[in-house]
């Protein structure tokens, strides 16, 4: 009886660890580098900001930018005015 209990407990622990590893992997977002601002704005209407504290220097914008440092760094080439917001509109 002890042997059966030990085997079942081992299987339960193995299953628990395998499911928790999948959840951690799914939680991390994939960073995409977009070809141009038109492609980026299809997903993020207001563009992508490096941090929530940056201010737009190019004038009034219509949409609020999505904040993600990793996504901004991947699409830094699209920030023409260098205000730390890529493809703002």
C-alpha positions in Angstrom: 0.0 0.0 0.0 2.9 2.4 0.8 4.4 1.7 -2.6 1.2 2.5 -4.5 0.8 5.7 -2.5 4.4 6.8 -3.2 4.0 6.2 -6.9 0.7 8.1 -7.1 2.2 11.0 -5.1 5.2 11.1 -7.4 3.0 11.2 -10.5 0.8 14.0 -9.0 3.9 16.1 -8.2 5.3 15.5 -11.7 2.0 16.6 -13.3 1.8 19.7 -11.1 5.3 20.9 -12.1 4.7 20.3 -15.8 1.5 22.4 -15.8 3.1 25.2 -13.8 6.0 25.4 -16.3 3.5 25.8 -19.2 1.7 28.6 -17.4 4.9 30.6 -16.8 5.9 30.2 -20.4 2.5 31.4 -21.6 2.6 34.5 -19.3 5.6 36.1 -20.9 4.6 38.2 -23.9 6.3 37.8 -27.3 8.0 40.9 -28.5 7.4 41.6 -32.2 9.4 43.9 -34.4 7.1 45.6 -36.9 8.1 46.5 -40.4 6.7 50.1 -40.2 4.2 52.3 -38.3 1.2 51.2 -40.3 1.8 47.6 -39.2 2.4 48.6 -35.6 -0.7 50.8 -35.4 -2.9 48.0 -36.6 -2.2 46.3 -33.2 -1.4 49.4 -31.0 -3.4 52.4 -32.2 -1.6 54.9 -30.0 1.9 53.5 -30.7 4.3 52.1 -28.1 5.8 54.2 -25.3 9.0 53.2 -23.4 7.5 54.1 -20.1 4.3 55.7 -18.7 6.1 58.9 -17.7 7.2 59.9 -21.3 5.6 62.9 -22.9 4.8 63.4 -26.6 6.8 66.3 -28.1 5.2 66.0 -31.6 1.9 67.7 -30.6 -1.5 66.4 -29.6 -2.2 62.7 -30.2 -5.6 61.0 -30.7 -4.8 57.7 -28.8 -3.0 56.8 -25.7 0.2 54.7 -26.4 0.7 51.2 -25.1 3.5 51.1 -22.5 6.2 48.4 -22.9 9.9 48.9 -22.7 10.7 45.6 -24.5 8.3 46.4 -27.4 9.5 49.9 -27.7 13.2 48.7 -27.8 12.2 46.2 -30.6 10.6 49.1 -32.6 12.9 52.0 -31.7 13.6 52.6 -35.4 10.1 53.8 -35.8 10.4 56.7 -33.3 11.3 59.5 -35.7 11.1 62.4 -33.3 13.0 60.5 -30.5 10.4 61.3 -27.8 10.4 57.6 -26.6 7.0 56.9 -28.2 7.2 54.9 -31.4 4.5 55.5 -34.0 2.3 57.8 -31.9 -0.9 59.1 -33.5 
